[in-house]
Amino acid sequence: MPTMSRPRAASPPRSLVRLRTLGRSRSPVDDLYHTVLTLKWWQFFLGVGAAFVVANASFALAYALSPGSIANARSGSFEDAFFFSVQTMATIGYGQMAPAARFGQVLVTLEAVIGVLSFALITGVTFSRFARPTARVLFAERAVIGPRDGVPHLMFRMANYRHNTIIEAQLRVILLLEEITLEGQVMRRPYELPLVRERNSTFVLTWTAMHAVDEKSPFFGPDAFARLKRQKAEIFLSLSGTDETFAQTIYARRGYLLDDVVEDAYFADVLTVHADGTRVIDYARFHDVVSAAAWRERHKKTAE
């Protein structure tokens, strides 16, 4: 059976919105908590490590301003001052080096306070990053339009990649169109596409959401695609539900261009049910679509 293949990789949800701002502050400090939460893990740990080194190097320089402020440290040794700062900030205290003068005692007190607060903040942020609920919903890289009971339907395929249960999953599909008002203003207007089934009470395996292309649908008519392309149409999917593992609401999204929609086609079969009731999902074909003609030919042969 011929298929139109797509890459097999489980890519993250794609957003069609490409945003570039002007006249806006780019400082990450303006919304530091959000910036830290949205960093990639390697960026987060690299930043924590760099901050730790810079902080201890700064205190080492401060100790060096007063020679003799650290007992048992080599005179003028930045290395000894740095590692003494590490022991102080991490509250290790091996006992080989200790503050020896009032200047050193004051610096140790200040560093201890900063160290306690810093580690508390880093621990809290790290926990927030781990505890933040995330969705692992896989969207097919293409949408298809094919007949169902004689009526064309626009179809989107999703899978719960974790294979736990997303309770009361709800999907909304928005068609974004560019329109010109009577005053000549260009506006981007969203239109919600009604679905045959917009809710899935127990989203465990796969889900193919369908929008009937009837007289009320913007995809209806032989010139529908040409008209929608002139209006720079984009399709946005937004899925929400309660992840039973987290017991919290999760969200997932995906965007499609009109070029991502394959007409007169179906999604390739990926779900097999064995005699004992075991269900097998073949993710290697999850992004594949099959022409409607090939689909009909295959099922014709099967029936014979």
C-alpha angles and dihedrals in degrees: 000000000000116000136189102231131211130189113288098220117117096235122191119259112290123225118204093204110104106189131191119171132203129201093018126124111252095197111128089207090072090074101013098161093053091045092053093046093051097048119110114255094251090050091050095051092042090053093048091049093048092048090050093052094045093048093050093044089053092052090046089057089048091053089049090059088072112042111211095029089117118058118224092012120128111256112262092000110147089186093059091045091050095051091044087055090050091052091048097046092046091044091235102132106182090185099236094102127033138166109277106182139038090259090054092046091053092049091048090051092049092046093048091054092047091046094051093048093044095051091046091053093045091048091050094047092046090052091048091053092050095042097046108113113241134184126231100195116151116211122198111250091234137040121217138208114213138146122272114186088344095307121105113241131193105225135197123189125212136172133197097235093195093055092218118112128282104199120217094357112192126195127200122189119200125192110204114205133182112231135176119223125220087261091057096253117145113228135179107222125189121219120190113226112220113233130213087231118009097172132062112189094198113023103187109134125011132334128197110197116201136201116196111233098217134138091292094052121097087222092061120112137041092272095045097108094046091050093046091049090054087053091050092238121200128182123218126191122199120186126186134173145132116281107218092212095054095029085218136108115268131191135207132178142187136184130210134191121212088253087064092061115092115203125218093013144111134212114263116254112265102161123081124180116206125211092259091055096259112147120213123196118200105208091180087077098034094109096041122110128196127211114250090236092056090046092053092046092052095050090045090058091045091053091050 
